[in-house]
Amino acid sequence: NELKNMNYNITLVKPIFLNSIDEDTLYNLSKTHDTFVTIEDSILDGGYGQKVASYLSQFGKKVINLGLNKEFIDGNDAENILKKAGIEKDILIDVIKQNYKK
């Protein structure tokens, strides 16, 4: 809502299947969107976001993947882990603002 209030025209897509991408939806979105942001709830390496990035690369689209690097995380609470991964409201809004073409 915050981004809509600032006149950012964004689309939120929740994947139906985690093991495969919906190529039809991504193809249709690639016609009207220049930049895509994926949010992993786990490790980036080999994740859903990389599949999206690989598919969209054939259309020259920019894809930003947010999530955790493959490393051992010791003694962090969930809030710090999400912040480190860039999965925090303010960080996400900044990423979108920095990469959005108006």
C-alpha positions in Angstrom: 0.0 0.0 0.0 2.8 2.4 0.8 4.2 2.1 -2.7 0.8 2.5 -4.3 0.3 5.6 -2.3 3.5 6.9 -3.8 2.2 6.1 -7.4 4.4 3.1 -8.0 2.6 0.7 -10.3 3.7 -2.7 -9.1 2.3 -6.3 -9.4 2.5 -8.9 -6.7 2.6 -12.5 -7.9 2.5 -15.4 -5.6 3.8 -18.6 -7.2 1.4 -21.5 -7.4 4.2 -24.1 -7.7 7.6 -23.8 -6.1 9.3 -26.4 -8.2 8.4 -24.9 -11.6 7.7 -21.4 -12.9 4.6 -20.2 -14.6 6.1 -19.3 -17.9 2.9 -17.9 -19.3 2.4 -15.5 -16.4 6.1 -14.4 -16.5 6.0 -13.9 -20.3 2.9 -11.7 -20.0 4.4 -9.7 -17.2 7.6 -9.3 -19.2 5.6 -7.3 -21.7 4.7 -4.6 -19.2 7.4 -4.8 -16.5 11.1 -4.0 -16.7 12.3 -5.1 -13.3 11.3 -8.1 -11.2 12.0 -8.6 -7.5 11.8 -12.1 -6.0 11.7 -12.8 -2.3 13.1 -16.1 -1.1 12.0 -17.4 2.3 15.2 -19.4 2.3 18.5 -19.7 0.5 19.0 -17.9 -2.8 21.3 -20.5 -4.3 19.2 -22.8 -6.5 16.0 -21.2 -5.4 12.8 -20.1 -7.1 14.2 -16.6 -7.8 17.1 -18.0 -9.8 14.6 -19.9 -11.9 12.7 -16.7 -12.5 15.9 -14.8 -13.3 17.0 -17.5 -15.8 13.7 -17.5 -17.6 13.4 -13.7 -17.8 17.0 -13.2 -19.0 15.9 -14.1 -22.5 13.8 -11.0 -22.5 16.5 -8.7 -21.1 14.7 -8.1 -17.8 16.4 -7.0 -14.6 15.7 -9.5 -11.7 16.7 -8.7 -8.1 16.7 -11.8 -5.9 16.4 -11.2 -2.1 17.0 -14.0 0.3 19.8 -15.6 2.3 23.2 -16.6 1.2 24.3 -20.2 1.7 26.1 -19.9 5.0 25.7 -21.0 8.6 23.8 -18.5 10.7 24.5 -18.7 14.4 22.6 -17.1 17.2 20.4 -14.8 15.1 16.7 -14.2 15.7 14.2 -14.2 12.9 14.1 -10.4 12.6 17.9 -10.2 12.1 17.8 -13.0 9.6 15.1 -11.3 7.5 16.9 -8.0 7.7 20.2 -9.6 6.6 18.3 -11.2 3.6 16.8 -7.8 2.6 13.3 -9.2 3.5 12.2 -6.3 5.6 9.5 -3.8 4.6 11.8 -0.7 4.6 14.6 -2.5 2.7 12.2 -3.9 0.2 10.6 -0.4 -0.4 14.1 1.0 -0.9 15.1 -1.7 -3.4 11.9 -1.1 -5.4 12.4 2.7 -5.4 16.0 2.4 -6.5 15.2 0.1 -9.4 11.8 1.4 -10.5 11.5 3.1 -13.9 8.8 5.8 -13.9 
